[in-house]
Each structure stands twice: as structure tokens, then as C-alpha cells.
């Protein structure tokens, strides 16, 4: 058990996210500040809802709506939490199936959450963009 309440919030949220195969997007959105900035390593010119930067709760909602509309979670395994106080990194391995192509991307994933006053104000993710493009059928 950590004395960082933000870390405990993330641990529970990731456990439920993995256990429900992504059915807890509303819980994730509740962790976000109204002005959250979501930054994906995936270039905005890639034709997918998760690409680029998503601003505010409305942008974050569009991100999750698109993710769950177009992709099916196959697996999610958190390997480590790196507690930096208000900045927490979550190191995982995940696999997603694209619903249109049937292709799967299995990738390491790093999420960096920046908290302020108990809410996530910035979320940045990094994963295998080539594998993602392959799963989309672009490569």
C-alpha cells in the first residue's frame, strides 16, 4: 500500500480496466480534470480516433469512444507503477484487436499521468506505433 492517493486511484482503475477488457472508460474519464490534455505517440495523420492530442473531457471522451468502437482489448498486464508523486508512470503490456481488420497489436505501453488536486491534468501514452499501423492495415 502506498501513501500516495493518486497511485492507489490508478492501481484500482487499471485493475478494473484490465479485468473488464476496457468496460470502465467512464471511471477513467472521472479521474480526468475538465481541461485534461491527452497526448498519444501516434501521429495525428494516422486515421484512428486515438491518434494525436485530445483536449478536455470532451476530447478524452471521443478518444475512448473511438478506441472501444474500433478496437477490442485482448489482454492488459500492468508490469510496474513508477511513483513520482504527482507524476506516475504505468508500464504495461497490452494487446488490442482491430475490429475492421481482425489484426492484433501486442505492444509494451507506457502511460504517464500528471495529477493536480487529485485529478489527471495530462495523460501521455507511448506504444508500438508500427504495430498499431500494421493492425490497422496501413502497413
C-alpha positions in Angstrom: 0.0 0.0 0.0 1.3 3.4 -1.0 0.9 6.7 0.9 0.2 8.4 -2.5 -3.6 8.5 -3.0 -3.0 9.2 -6.7 -1.1 5.9 -7.1 -3.9 4.0 -5.3 -6.5 5.5 -7.6 -4.5 4.4 -10.6 -3.9 0.9 -9.3 -7.6 0.3 -8.8 -8.6 1.9 -12.2 -6.0 -0.2 -14.1 -7.1 -3.4 -12.4 -10.7 -2.8 -13.3 -9.8 -1.6 -16.9 -7.9 -4.9 -17.5 -10.5 -7.1 -15.7 -13.4 -5.7 -17.7 -11.4 -5.6 -21.0 -12.0 -1.8 -21.3 -15.6 -1.5 -20.0 -14.6 1.1 -17.4 -13.9 4.1 -19.6 -16.4 6.1 -17.6 -14.3 5.5 -14.5 -11.2 6.6 -16.3 -12.9 9.7 -17.5 -14.0 10.6 -14.0 -10.3 10.7 -13.0 -9.6 13.4 -15.6 -9.8 17.1 -15.0 -12.2 19.0 -17.2 -9.2 20.5 -19.0 -7.2 17.3 -19.4 -4.6 17.0 -22.2 -4.3 13.5 -23.7 -1.2 13.0 -25.8 -0.7 9.9 -28.0 2.6 9.0 -29.5 0.5 8.1 -32.6 0.8 10.8 -35.2 -2.4 12.8 -35.8 -2.3 11.9 -39.6 -3.0 8.2 -38.8 -6.7 7.6 -39.4 -7.7 6.5 -36.0 -9.6 8.1 -33.1 -6.8 7.6 -30.6 -4.2 9.5 -32.7 -2.8 12.9 -31.8 -3.8 15.2 -29.0 -7.2 15.2 -27.3 -8.1 18.3 -25.3 -10.6 18.5 -22.4 -13.1 16.0 -21.1 -14.9 16.1 -24.5 -11.7 15.2 -26.4 -11.0 12.4 -23.9 -14.5 11.0 -24.3 -14.0 11.0 -28.1 -10.7 9.1 -27.6 -12.3 6.4 -25.5 -15.5 6.2 -27.7 -13.3 5.7 -30.7 -11.0 3.2 -29.0 -13.8 1.0 -27.8 -15.8 1.3 -31.1 -12.8 0.3 -33.3 -10.7 -2.0 -31.1 -11.3 -5.0 -28.8 -9.0 -5.5 -25.8 -7.4 -8.9 -25.9 -5.1 -8.6 -22.9 -3.7 -6.0 -20.5 -1.0 -6.7 -17.9 0.4 -3.9 -15.7 4.1 -4.7 -15.0 5.1 -1.7 -12.9 4.0 1.6 -11.4 6.6 4.3 -11.1 5.5 6.7 -8.4 6.9 10.2 -8.9 4.3 11.9 -6.6 2.1 14.0 -8.9 3.6 12.2 -12.0 3.0 8.5 -12.2 4.1 6.2 -15.0 2.3 2.9 -15.6 4.3 0.3 -17.5 2.2 -2.4 -19.1 1.9 -4.8 -22.0 -1.4 -4.9 -23.9 -2.9 -6.4 -26.9 -5.8 -5.0 -28.9 -7.7 -6.4 -32.0 -8.8 -4.0 -34.7 -12.5 -4.8 -35.3 -12.3 -3.9 -39.0 -9.2 -5.8 -40.0 -9.1 -8.5 -37.3 -5.4 -7.8 -36.8 -3.9 -7.7 -33.3 -1.3 -5.3 -32.0 0.6 -6.7 -28.9 2.8 -4.0 -27.5 4.6 -2.6 -24.5 2.8 0.5 -23.3 3.8 3.4 -21.1 1.2 5.8 -19.7 2.3 8.9 -17.8 -0.4 10.5 -15.7 0.2 14.0 -14.2 -2.1 14.8 -11.3 -3.2 18.1 -9.8 -5.6 18.3 -6.9 -6.5 14.7 -7.3 -7.3 14.8 -11.0 -5.3 13.8 -14.1 -4.5 17.0 -16.0 -2.2 15.3 -18.5 -2.1 11.8 -19.9 0.7 10.8 -22.3 0.9 7.3 -23.8 3.6 5.5 -25.8 3.4 2.2 -27.6 4.4 0.4 -30.8 3.1 2.7 -33.5 4.4 0.4 -36.3 2.5 -2.5 -34.8 -0.6 -0.3 -34.4 -0.3 0.8 -38.1 0.0 -2.9 -39.1 -3.1 -3.8 -37.1 -5.0 -1.0 -38.9 -3.8 -2.5 -42.3 -1.9 0.6 -43.2 1.5 -1.2 -43.5 
